[in-house]
Amino acid sequence: MHDNYFRMKKIICALALCCTTALVWGQSQNRSGLVFKKLFLDYQTLNGGDFGAFKDYTDGFEVGYFFSLIDNLDLYVPVKVGLGQRSGEEITNRLIGLDVQAQYHILSNPKIVSPYLLAGAGAVYKNNDSLNFQFPLGIGLDFKIASNAYFNIQSEYRPSTVTGESNFHHGIGFRYVFGAPAPEPEEIIDMIADTDGDGINDDDDECPTVPGIMAFNGCPDTDGDGIQDRLDACPEYPGLREFDGCPDTDGDGVPDTQDECPNEPGPKENNGCPVTDRDGDGVPDAEDLCPDTPGNIATSGCPDTDNDGIMDKEDLCPETPGLFRYNGCPDEDGDGVPDNIDKCPTMAGPAENDGCPEIKEEDTQVLEFAMKAVQFQHGSANLKTESYAILNQIRDIMSRYPDYKLEISGHTDSTGSDSFNQELSEDRAKACYDYLVSQGVPVERLHSTGYGETRPIADNSTYTGRSLNRRVEFNLTPGGF
């Protein structure tokens, strides 16, 4: 510990030596001076206290010397003396410190107020028996009160190398700059009476460096339109006073600088261009998205056949009024599937089933049972009477699913010739088709076909298998066939 103490003393001595060298060097700089401040030391806030407890702040005093390094940057060397007391601590500590700070002045030529930022390093000797190093960061303001004098306000945050020694310093004081004050800008006195050679004495010339005319007190009017250049928005082109010196070539009341058609008269609402309407739909071509095809104003001049507010070229159902979210197609059953892709547009159904309702399990069972229940006279397409009941059930199912269609397919076993079996399967399917039509099922919802013996579902070598293969299948399908 004894060695550390002497090592710290060496460091502070080196710091003091650097400060002394800087002070000597600073005498040769353009700007230097002294600072005197009253300090308010806050050892409370960063050590368990309250920033707003101003009564707990301790007193201090600071005197320092500064000089300029480069434009806007000063080196400042302050010596601080004061008292410090942390929150809850009964002992008041005697402090003396020495800093080296860089102060950056934000404004280059301040008139009244000069704000600055600071950063640096310093050493603080406490109670003549301990030393810690601190690294101040802060801000300050200089208020000019005389040519060489400033009122100063400054606040510093001072993190320390020793725990519990970090603190805030706030100060108010006085900054004095040595030497004569910087000269105020003076009016340049020209030795030449007429700098721009326009025949107008500089004292009377409002534009002394630019040749001008007497009518404008020496200021130019390049385009000769009677409006001097500094007030002329188009100084190189003769224009009108109402347009700030800019021309209106086509005389339509829109200056050329704003006229998209400067050589053709047109209204201001059309940016100076003439209004044309090639398709005669009442929408000017400049606003018409379909200028060669008559349309509606609501659809920017494009046709909207179904008047649903969606132009035909963007309407997937241009002849049927629809909704914008479905690109102009309706959704008659309100199931969220637009009619153009809904296979059951009059019956609500899920999108995964193409907008068609799911066929109920009991109805599916009836259709499967019909394969066995529909019976014919042996070797013919004449329906047996007992088949009518199941076919009537199929009729009722068709009425419950108006957007579904029925595919009727006939099948035979392998007994008999291929041609006979093919014809028999077609006739039996047609017999079921005809019966359902007779019961009021629309023909456009029915389709029949025969497959003969080509699609067996069981073994034709057995009696049971042949019995199963002799069948008529009924398949409900959404949409078309």
C-alpha positions as CSV (number, residue, x, y, z in Angstrom):
1,M,0.0,0.0,0.0
2,H,2.9,2.3,0.8
3,D,4.4,1.7,-2.7
4,N,1.0,2.4,-4.3
5,Y,0.8,5.7,-2.4
6,F,4.2,6.9,-3.7
7,R,3.4,5.6,-7.2
8,M,0.2,7.8,-7.2
9,K,2.2,10.8,-6.0
10,K,4.6,10.3,-8.9
11,I,1.6,10.2,-11.3
12,I,0.1,13.4,-10.0
13,C,3.5,15.1,-10.1
14,A,3.8,14.1,-13.7
15,L,0.3,15.5,-14.4
16,A,1.3,18.7,-12.7
17,L,4.4,18.9,-14.8
18,C,2.3,18.5,-18.0
19,C,-0.1,21.2,-16.8
20,T,2.9,23.6,-16.2
21,T,4.3,22.9,-19.6
22,A,0.9,23.5,-21.2
23,L,0.5,26.8,-19.3
24,V,3.9,28.0,-20.6
25,W,3.1,26.9,-24.1
26,G,-0.4,28.5,-23.9
27,Q,1.2,32.0,-23.4
28,S,2.2,31.9,-27.1
29,Q,-1.4,31.2,-28.3
30,N,-3.9,33.6,-29.7
31,R,-6.5,33.2,-27.0
32,S,-6.0,32.6,-23.3
33,G,-7.4,33.6,-20.0
34,L,-8.5,32.9,-16.4
35,V,-11.6,31.3,-14.9
36,F,-12.9,31.7,-11.4
37,K,-15.9,29.7,-10.1
38,K,-18.0,28.9,-7.1
39,L,-18.5,25.1,-7.0
40,F,-21.3,23.0,-5.7
41,L,-20.0,19.5,-5.1
42,D,-22.5,16.6,-5.2
43,Y,-21.0,13.4,-3.6
44,Q,-24.6,12.3,-2.7
45,T,-26.4,11.3,-5.9
46,L,-23.9,8.6,-7.1
47,N,-23.4,7.2,-3.6
48,G,-26.9,6.5,-2.3
49,G,-28.3,10.1,-2.1
50,D,-30.8,12.2,-3.9
51,F,-29.9,14.5,-6.9
52,G,-32.6,17.0,-5.8
53,A,-31.3,17.3,-2.2
54,F,-29.4,20.6,-3.0
55,K,-29.0,21.3,0.8
56,D,-26.6,18.3,0.9
57,Y,-24.3,19.8,-1.7
58,T,-20.9,21.0,-0.4
59,D,-19.0,24.1,-1.3
60,G,-15.9,24.5,-3.4
61,F,-13.9,26.9,-5.4
62,E,-12.1,26.7,-8.7
63,V,-9.5,28.8,-10.5
64,G,-8.1,27.8,-13.9
65,Y,-6.2,28.9,-16.9
66,F,-7.2,28.2,-20.5
67,F,-5.7,28.8,-24.0
68,S,-6.7,27.8,-27.5
69,L,-5.2,24.8,-29.2
70,I,-7.0,25.2,-32.6
71,D,-10.2,26.9,-33.7
72,N,-13.1,26.0,-31.3
73,L,-10.8,23.8,-29.1
74,D,-9.3,25.1,-25.8
75,L,-7.1,23.4,-23.2
76,Y,-8.2,24.2,-19.7
77,V,-6.2,23.5,-16.5
78,P,-8.3,24.1,-13.3
79,V,-7.3,23.7,-9.6
80,K,-10.3,22.8,-7.4
81,V,-10.5,23.1,-3.6
82,G,-13.6,22.1,-1.6
83,L,-15.4,19.8,0.7
84,G,-17.0,16.5,0.0
85,Q,-19.5,14.4,1.9
86,R,-21.3,11.2,0.7
87,S,-24.8,10.2,1.7
88,G,-25.0,9.0,5.2
89,E,-21.4,10.0,5.9
90,E,-20.9,12.2,9.0
91,I,-17.3,13.2,8.1
92,T,-16.8,16.1,5.7
93,N,-13.7,15.5,3.5
94,R,-11.2,18.2,2.5
95,L,-10.5,17.9,-1.3
96,I,-8.0,19.5,-3.6
97,G,-7.8,18.5,-7.2
98,L,-6.0,19.3,-10.5
99,D,-7.4,18.6,-14.0
100,V,-6.5,18.8,-17.6
101,Q,-9.6,19.3,-19.8
102,A,-10.3,19.8,-23.5
103,Q,-13.2,22.1,-24.1
104,Y,-14.9,22.1,-27.6
105,H,-16.9,25.2,-28.4
106,I,-19.8,24.2,-30.7
107,L,-20.3,27.6,-32.4
108,S,-17.5,29.2,-34.5
109,N,-18.5,32.8,-34.1
110,P,-21.0,33.1,-31.2
111,K,-22.5,36.5,-30.5
112,I,-23.8,36.2,-27.0
113,V,-23.9,32.6,-25.9
114,S,-21.2,30.0,-26.5
115,P,-22.0,26.4,-25.6
116,Y,-19.2,23.9,-25.2
117,L,-18.5,20.2,-24.3
118,L,-15.6,19.1,-22.1
119,A,-13.7,15.9,-21.3
120,G,-10.4,15.3,-19.4
121,A,-8.6,13.7,-16.6
122,G,-7.6,14.8,-13.1
123,A,-6.4,13.8,-9.7
124,V,-8.1,14.5,-6.4
125,Y,-6.2,14.5,-3.0
126,K,-8.5,13.7,-0.1
127,N,-7.8,14.6,3.6
128,N,-4.1,14.8,2.8
129,D,-3.9,11.0,2.9
130,S,-5.6,9.4,-0.1
131,L,-5.5,10.0,-3.9
132,N,-8.0,9.0,-6.7
133,F,-8.2,9.8,-10.3
134,Q,-11.3,11.2,-12.0
135,F,-12.3,11.6,-15.6
136,P,-14.7,14.6,-16.0
137,L,-17.3,14.8,-18.8
138,G,-19.5,17.8,-19.0
139,I,-21.2,20.8,-20.7
140,G,-21.0,24.5,-20.2
141,L,-22.2,27.9,-21.4
142,D,-20.4,31.2,-21.7
143,F,-22.6,34.3,-21.7
144,K,-20.8,37.4,-23.0
145,I,-21.1,40.4,-20.6
146,A,-18.3,42.6,-21.9
147,S,-15.8,42.5,-24.8
148,N,-13.3,40.3,-22.8
149,A,-15.6,39.0,-20.0
150,Y,-18.1,36.1,-19.8
151,F,-20.4,34.7,-17.2
152,N,-19.9,30.9,-17.0
153,I,-22.1,28.0,-16.0
154,Q,-20.7,24.4,-16.1
155,S,-21.7,20.9,-14.9
156,E,-19.4,17.9,-14.8
157,Y,-19.9,14.2,-14.3
158,R,-16.7,12.8,-12.7
159,P,-16.4,9.0,-12.6
160,S,-13.6,7.9,-10.3
161,T,-11.1,5.1,-10.2
162,V,-12.0,4.5,-6.5
163,T,-15.4,3.2,-5.5
164,G,-17.6,5.7,-3.8
165,E,-15.6,8.7,-5.1
166,S,-17.6,9.4,-8.3
167,N,-19.5,12.7,-8.1
168,F,-21.0,15.7,-9.9
169,H,-19.5,19.2,-9.9
170,H,-21.7,22.2,-10.8
171,G,-20.2,25.7,-11.0
172,I,-21.0,29.3,-11.8
173,G,-18.3,31.9,-12.3
174,F,-16.4,34.3,-14.5
175,R,-14.2,33.8,-17.5
176,Y,-11.8,36.6,-18.6
177,V,-9.9,36.6,-21.9
178,F,-6.5,38.3,-22.0
179,G,-5.6,40.9,-24.7
180,A,-7.6,43.2,-26.9
181,P,-11.1,41.9,-27.9
182,A,-11.5,40.4,-31.3
183,P,-12.4,43.1,-33.8
184,E,-16.0,43.4,-34.9
185,P,-16.5,43.0,-38.6
186,E,-16.0,46.4,-40.2
187,E,-17.5,47.7,-43.3
188,I,-15.1,47.4,-46.2
189,I,-14.3,50.8,-47.7
190,D,-13.7,50.4,-51.4
191,M,-11.1,52.7,-52.9
192,I,-12.8,52.4,-56.3
193,A,-16.0,54.5,-56.7
194,D,-17.6,52.2,-59.3
195,T,-16.6,48.6,-58.7
196,D,-18.8,47.0,-61.5
197,G,-18.2,49.8,-64.0
198,D,-21.8,50.4,-64.7
199,G,-21.6,54.1,-64.3
200,I,-23.3,54.2,-60.9
201,N,-21.2,55.1,-57.9
202,D,-20.9,52.3,-55.3
203,D,-22.5,54.5,-52.7
204,D,-25.6,54.6,-54.7
205,D,-25.4,51.1,-56.3
206,E,-27.6,48.5,-54.7
207,C,-25.7,45.8,-56.7
208,P,-22.1,47.3,-56.6
209,T,-20.4,44.1,-57.9
210,V,-22.7,43.4,-60.8
211,P,-23.2,45.8,-63.7
212,G,-26.8,47.1,-63.8
213,I,-29.0,49.9,-64.9
214,M,-30.0,53.2,-63.4
215,A,-33.7,52.3,-63.3
216,F,-32.9,49.7,-60.7
217,N,-30.2,51.6,-58.8
218,G,-27.4,49.7,-60.5
219,C,-29.0,46.2,-60.4
220,P,-29.3,44.2,-63.6
221,D,-32.3,43.2,-65.8
222,T,-30.7,40.6,-68.1
223,D,-33.8,39.8,-70.1
224,G,-35.0,43.4,-70.3
225,D,-38.5,42.6,-69.2
226,G,-38.6,45.4,-66.6
227,I,-38.1,43.1,-63.6
228,Q,-34.7,43.2,-62.0
229,D,-32.9,39.9,-61.9
230,R,-32.9,39.5,-58.1
231,L,-36.8,39.6,-58.2
232,D,-37.1,37.7,-61.5
233,A,-37.9,33.9,-61.3
234,C,-36.8,33.6,-65.0
235,P,-34.0,36.2,-65.3
236,E,-32.9,35.0,-68.8
237,Y,-36.3,35.0,-70.4
238,P,-38.6,38.0,-70.8
239,G,-41.8,37.5,-68.9
240,L,-44.7,39.0,-67.1
241,R,-44.8,40.6,-63.7
242,E,-47.8,38.6,-62.6
243,F,-45.7,35.4,-63.1
244,D,-42.6,36.9,-61.3
245,G,-40.9,37.6,-64.6
246,C,-41.6,34.2,-66.3
247,P,-43.1,33.9,-69.8
248,D,-46.5,32.4,-70.8
249,T,-45.8,31.5,-74.4
250,D,-49.3,30.1,-75.2
251,G,-51.1,32.8,-73.2
252,D,-53.3,30.3,-71.2
253,G,-52.6,31.9,-67.9
254,V,-50.2,29.2,-66.8
255,P,-46.5,30.3,-66.7
256,D,-44.1,28.2,-68.8
257,T,-42.3,27.0,-65.6
258,Q,-45.6,25.3,-64.5
259,D,-47.1,24.6,-68.0
260,E,-46.7,20.9,-69.1
261,C,-47.8,22.1,-72.6
262,P,-46.2,25.5,-72.9
263,N,-47.0,25.8,-76.6
264,E,-50.6,24.7,-76.4
265,P,-53.3,26.6,-74.5
266,G,-54.9,24.6,-71.7
267,P,-56.6,25.2,-68.3
268,K,-54.7,25.4,-65.1
269,E,-56.6,22.4,-63.8
270,N,-54.9,20.3,-66.6
271,N,-51.5,21.8,-65.9
272,G,-51.7,24.1,-69.0
273,C,-52.4,21.3,-71.4
274,P,-55.5,21.2,-73.7
275,V,-58.3,18.9,-72.5
276,T,-58.9,16.0,-75.0
277,D,-61.4,13.1,-74.7
278,R,-60.9,10.8,-77.7
279,D,-63.5,8.2,-76.6
280,G,-66.1,10.8,-75.6
281,D,-66.8,9.3,-72.2
282,G,-66.5,12.6,-70.3
283,V,-63.1,11.7,-68.8
284,P,-60.2,13.8,-70.1
285,D,-57.5,11.7,-71.8
286,A,-54.9,12.9,-69.2
287,E,-57.0,11.2,-66.5
288,D,-58.5,8.4,-68.7
289,L,-56.9,4.9,-68.0
290,C,-58.7,3.7,-71.2
291,P,-58.6,6.7,-73.5
292,D,-59.7,4.8,-76.6
293,T,-62.6,2.9,-75.0
294,P,-65.7,4.6,-73.6
295,G,-66.0,4.0,-69.8
296,N,-67.2,5.4,-66.6
297,I,-66.0,8.3,-64.5
298,A,-66.0,6.1,-61.4
299,T,-63.5,3.7,-63.0
300,S,-61.2,6.5,-64.5
301,G,-62.7,6.2,-68.0
302,C,-62.5,2.4,-68.3
303,P,-65.7,0.3,-69.1
304,D,-67.5,-1.4,-66.2
305,T,-70.2,-3.5,-67.9
306,D,-71.8,-4.8,-64.6
307,N,-71.5,-1.4,-62.9
308,D,-69.9,-2.9,-59.7
309,G,-67.2,-0.2,-59.5
310,I,-64.5,-2.5,-60.9
311,M,-63.3,-1.8,-64.4
312,D,-63.7,-4.7,-66.8
313,K,-60.0,-5.3,-67.4
314,E,-59.6,-6.0,-63.7
315,D,-63.0,-7.7,-63.2
316,L,-62.9,-11.5,-63.3
317,C,-66.7,-11.5,-63.7
318,P,-67.2,-8.4,-65.9
319,E,-70.9,-9.2,-66.7
320,T,-72.0,-10.0,-63.1
321,P,-71.9,-7.4,-60.3
322,G,-69.5,-8.5,-57.6
323,L,-67.2,-7.5,-54.8
324,F,-63.9,-5.8,-54.8
325,R,-62.3,-8.4,-52.6
326,Y,-63.2,-11.1,-55.1
327,N,-61.9,-9.1,-58.1
328,G,-65.4,-8.2,-59.2
329,C,-67.0,-11.6,-58.8
330,P,-70.1,-12.2,-56.6
331,D,-70.5,-14.7,-53.7
332,E,-74.1,-15.6,-53.9
333,D,-74.1,-18.1,-51.0
334,G,-71.8,-16.0,-48.8
335,D,-69.5,-18.8,-48.0
336,G,-66.3,-16.9,-48.8
337,V,-65.7,-18.7,-52.1
338,P,-66.5,-16.4,-55.1
339,D,-68.9,-17.7,-57.6
340,N,-66.4,-17.9,-60.4
341,I,-64.5,-20.7,-58.6
342,D,-67.5,-21.9,-56.4
343,K,-68.8,-25.2,-57.8
344,C,-71.9,-24.8,-55.7
345,P,-72.6,-21.0,-56.0
346,T,-76.1,-21.3,-54.4
347,M,-75.1,-23.5,-51.4
348,A,-72.6,-22.5,-48.8
349,G,-69.7,-24.8,-48.4
350,P,-66.0,-24.8,-47.3
351,A,-63.3,-23.6,-49.6
352,E,-61.5,-26.9,-49.3
353,N,-64.6,-28.5,-50.9
354,D,-64.7,-25.9,-53.7
355,G,-67.5,-24.0,-51.9
356,C,-69.8,-27.0,-51.9
357,P,-71.5,-28.4,-48.8
358,E,-70.2,-31.7,-47.5
359,I,-72.5,-34.6,-48.3
360,K,-74.0,-36.0,-45.1
361,E,-72.9,-39.5,-44.1
362,E,-76.4,-40.9,-44.2
363,D,-76.8,-39.7,-47.8
364,T,-73.5,-41.2,-48.8
365,Q,-74.7,-44.5,-47.3
366,V,-77.9,-44.4,-49.4
367,L,-75.9,-43.9,-52.6
368,E,-73.6,-46.8,-51.7
369,F,-76.5,-49.0,-50.8
370,A,-78.2,-48.2,-54.1
371,M,-75.4,-50.2,-55.9
372,K,-77.0,-53.3,-54.4
373,A,-80.6,-52.2,-54.1
374,V,-81.3,-51.2,-57.7
375,Q,-82.4,-54.4,-59.4
376,F,-83.3,-55.3,-63.0
377,Q,-85.1,-58.1,-64.8
378,H,-82.7,-60.9,-65.7
379,G,-80.7,-60.0,-68.8
380,S,-82.6,-56.8,-69.4
381,A,-82.7,-53.1,-68.5
382,N,-86.2,-53.3,-67.0
383,L,-86.2,-52.0,-63.4
384,K,-87.8,-54.2,-60.8
385,T,-90.6,-52.5,-58.8
386,E,-88.6,-52.8,-55.6
387,S,-85.9,-50.5,-57.1
388,Y,-88.3,-47.5,-57.1
389,A,-87.9,-46.9,-53.4
390,I,-84.2,-46.5,-53.4
391,L,-84.3,-44.4,-56.6
392,N,-86.9,-42.1,-54.9
393,Q,-84.4,-41.6,-52.0
394,I,-81.8,-40.6,-54.6
395,R,-84.3,-38.1,-56.0
396,D,-84.7,-36.6,-52.6
397,I,-80.9,-36.4,-52.1
398,M,-80.7,-34.5,-55.4
399,S,-83.2,-32.0,-54.1
400,R,-81.1,-31.4,-51.0
401,Y,-77.9,-30.6,-53.0
402,P,-79.1,-28.4,-55.9
403,D,-75.6,-27.6,-57.0
404,Y,-74.5,-31.2,-57.2
405,K,-74.9,-33.4,-60.3
406,L,-75.3,-37.1,-60.5
407,E,-73.1,-39.4,-62.6
408,I,-74.9,-42.8,-63.2
409,S,-72.7,-45.6,-64.4
410,G,-73.8,-49.2,-65.3
411,H,-71.6,-52.3,-64.9
412,T,-72.0,-56.0,-65.7
413,D,-70.3,-59.3,-64.8
414,S,-68.2,-61.2,-67.4
415,T,-71.1,-63.5,-68.5
416,G,-72.0,-63.0,-72.1
417,S,-70.2,-61.2,-74.9
418,D,-68.3,-57.9,-74.5
419,S,-70.7,-56.0,-76.8
420,F,-73.8,-57.4,-75.1
421,N,-72.4,-56.5,-71.7
422,Q,-71.5,-53.0,-72.9
423,E,-74.9,-52.3,-74.3
424,L,-76.7,-53.8,-71.2
425,S,-74.6,-51.6,-68.8
426,E,-75.5,-48.5,-70.9
427,D,-79.2,-49.4,-71.0
428,R,-79.4,-50.1,-67.2
429,A,-77.8,-46.7,-66.4
430,K,-80.1,-45.0,-68.9
431,A,-83.1,-46.7,-67.2
432,C,-82.2,-45.2,-63.9
433,Y,-81.6,-41.8,-65.6
434,D,-85.0,-41.9,-67.2
435,Y,-86.7,-42.8,-63.9
436,L,-85.1,-39.9,-62.1
437,V,-86.1,-37.5,-64.9
438,S,-89.7,-38.8,-64.6
439,Q,-89.5,-37.9,-60.9
440,G,-88.6,-34.3,-61.6
441,V,-84.8,-34.3,-61.6
442,P,-83.6,-31.8,-64.3
443,V,-81.8,-33.6,-67.2
444,E,-78.9,-31.2,-67.0
445,R,-78.1,-32.5,-63.5
446,L,-77.9,-36.1,-64.7
447,H,-75.5,-38.1,-66.9
448,S,-75.4,-41.8,-67.6
449,T,-72.8,-44.1,-69.1
450,G,-72.0,-47.8,-69.3
451,Y,-68.7,-49.6,-68.7
452,G,-69.8,-53.2,-69.5
453,E,-67.6,-55.7,-67.7
454,T,-64.4,-53.5,-67.8
455,R,-64.6,-52.3,-64.1
456,P,-65.2,-55.3,-61.9
457,I,-65.1,-54.9,-58.1
458,A,-65.1,-58.6,-57.3
459,D,-64.0,-62.0,-58.7
460,N,-66.2,-63.0,-61.7
461,S,-65.3,-66.6,-61.2
462,T,-67.7,-66.9,-58.2
463,Y,-71.4,-66.4,-57.9
464,T,-71.0,-63.8,-55.2
465,G,-68.4,-61.9,-57.2
466,R,-70.6,-61.8,-60.3
467,S,-73.5,-60.6,-58.2
468,L,-71.5,-57.7,-56.9
469,N,-70.2,-56.8,-60.4
470,R,-73.7,-56.4,-61.7
471,R,-74.5,-53.0,-60.4
472,V,-75.4,-49.3,-61.1
473,E,-73.2,-46.7,-59.3
474,F,-74.5,-43.2,-58.3
475,N,-71.9,-40.5,-57.7
476,L,-72.7,-37.0,-56.7
477,T,-70.2,-34.5,-58.0
478,P,-70.1,-30.7,-57.4
479,G,-70.2,-28.4,-60.4
480,G,-70.1,-30.0,-63.8
481,F,-69.3,-33.5,-65.2
